[in-house]
Structures are given as C-alpha cells and as structure tokens.
Amino acid sequence: DYKGKQRIIEEYGLNTKKSIALEARNEGKQIERKEKNIAHVKKLMIGLQMSFKEAINLLEIPEKEVKEIEKYFQS
C-alpha cells in the first residue's frame, strides 16, 4: 500500500519524487513489453496459424506474463 511504500522510501533515504519517477518508468516499461508481446503473439497466430499456446512457447514468454497477455486474447 502507499503508506508502506512511503515508509520504506523514507527508511532508505530515497527522494520521493525520484522514486515515484522510477516506479512510473518501470510500470511504463512493463506495459510496453506486454504490448510488444501481444503484437508478436498475434503475428505468429495469424501469419503462421499457430495456437496461442504454440506462440507463447515459441517466444518463451514467462508464465506470469502469459496470464496478462491471455486476457487480451479472451476479450
């Protein structure tokens, strides 16, 4: 939660604005990676007529990311 993060930030003497910027940047990178993985999976599924499972296995996408990507293809 926010208060817990704030406490940890203060304990380690980190600049709050800097830590917020780093967190936002990391979150942005995760979103970008997810979008790229979705695009790659989609290309394999359409171009090579692979199943979702075949595409994620070929791309070696980690299981924790697969669940997020899978949501996109279920909607």
Sine and cosine of phi, psi and omega as CSV:
sin_phi,cos_phi,sin_psi,cos_psi,sin_omega,cos_omega
0.00,0.00,0.19,-0.98,-0.10,-0.99
-0.87,0.49,-0.72,0.69,-0.04,-1.00
-0.89,0.45,-0.61,0.79,0.03,-1.00
-0.90,0.43,-0.69,0.73,0.03,-1.00
-0.90,0.44,-0.69,0.73,-0.01,-1.00
-0.87,0.48,-0.65,0.76,0.00,-1.00
-0.90,0.44,-0.70,0.71,0.01,-1.00
-0.90,0.44,-0.68,0.73,0.02,-1.00
-0.86,0.52,-0.71,0.71,-0.01,-1.00
-0.93,0.37,-0.61,0.79,0.01,-1.00
-0.87,0.49,-0.63,0.78,-0.02,-1.00
-1.00,0.00,0.04,1.00,0.06,-1.00
0.92,0.38,0.49,0.87,0.00,-1.00
-0.99,0.11,0.51,-0.86,0.07,-1.00
-0.95,0.30,0.82,-0.57,-0.07,-1.00
-0.88,0.48,-0.70,0.71,-0.01,-1.00
-0.90,0.44,-0.64,0.77,0.00,-1.00
-0.92,0.40,-0.67,0.74,-0.03,-1.00
-0.93,0.37,-0.57,0.82,0.05,-1.00
-0.91,0.40,-0.67,0.74,0.03,-1.00
-0.89,0.46,-0.66,0.75,0.02,-1.00
-0.90,0.43,-0.67,0.75,0.01,-1.00
-0.90,0.44,-0.68,0.73,0.02,-1.00
-0.89,0.45,-0.66,0.75,0.01,-1.00
-0.90,0.43,-0.69,0.72,0.02,-1.00
-0.89,0.45,-0.65,0.76,0.02,-1.00
-0.90,0.44,-0.65,0.76,0.04,-1.00
-0.89,0.46,-0.65,0.76,0.02,-1.00
-0.90,0.43,-0.62,0.78,0.01,-1.00
-0.91,0.41,-0.66,0.75,0.01,-1.00
-0.91,0.42,-0.69,0.73,0.01,-1.00
-0.88,0.47,-0.67,0.74,0.01,-1.00
-0.90,0.44,-0.68,0.74,0.00,-1.00
-0.89,0.46,-0.70,0.72,0.00,-1.00
-0.89,0.45,-0.64,0.76,0.03,-1.00
-0.91,0.41,-0.68,0.74,0.02,-1.00
-0.89,0.46,-0.65,0.76,0.04,-1.00
-0.87,0.49,-0.71,0.70,0.00,-1.00
-0.89,0.46,-0.67,0.74,0.00,-1.00
-0.91,0.41,-0.69,0.73,0.01,-1.00
-0.89,0.46,-0.71,0.71,-0.01,-1.00
-0.87,0.50,-0.69,0.73,0.02,-1.00
-0.88,0.47,-0.67,0.74,0.02,-1.00
-0.92,0.40,-0.66,0.75,-0.02,-1.00
-0.90,0.43,-0.65,0.76,-0.02,-1.00
-0.99,0.15,-0.80,0.60,-0.09,-1.00
-0.91,0.41,-0.66,0.75,-0.04,-1.00
-0.95,-0.32,0.11,0.99,-0.01,-1.00
0.77,0.64,0.76,0.65,0.04,-1.00
-1.00,-0.04,0.38,-0.93,0.14,-0.99
-0.98,0.19,0.24,-0.97,0.04,-1.00
-0.84,0.55,-0.73,0.68,-0.03,-1.00
-0.88,0.48,-0.68,0.73,0.02,-1.00
-0.88,0.47,-0.68,0.73,-0.03,-1.00
-0.90,0.43,-0.71,0.70,-0.02,-1.00
-0.93,0.37,-0.55,0.83,0.05,-1.00
-0.93,0.38,-0.68,0.74,0.01,-1.00
-0.89,0.45,-0.64,0.77,-0.01,-1.00
-0.99,0.17,-0.16,0.99,-0.01,-1.00
0.82,0.57,0.75,0.66,0.02,-1.00
-0.98,0.18,0.76,-0.65,0.00,-1.00
-0.87,0.49,0.55,-0.84,-0.07,-1.00
-0.81,0.58,-0.64,0.76,-0.03,-1.00
-0.91,0.42,-0.49,0.87,0.04,-1.00
-0.99,0.14,-0.49,0.87,-0.01,-1.00
-0.86,0.51,-0.67,0.75,-0.04,-1.00
-0.88,0.47,-0.64,0.77,0.02,-1.00
-0.93,0.37,-0.68,0.73,-0.02,-1.00
-0.92,0.38,-0.62,0.78,-0.03,-1.00
-0.86,0.50,-0.57,0.82,0.02,-1.00
-0.85,0.53,-0.63,0.78,0.00,-1.00
-0.88,0.48,-0.68,0.74,-0.07,-1.00
-0.98,0.18,-0.24,0.97,0.03,-1.00
-1.00,0.06,-0.33,0.94,-0.03,-1.00
-1.00,0.04,0.00,0.00,0.00,0.00
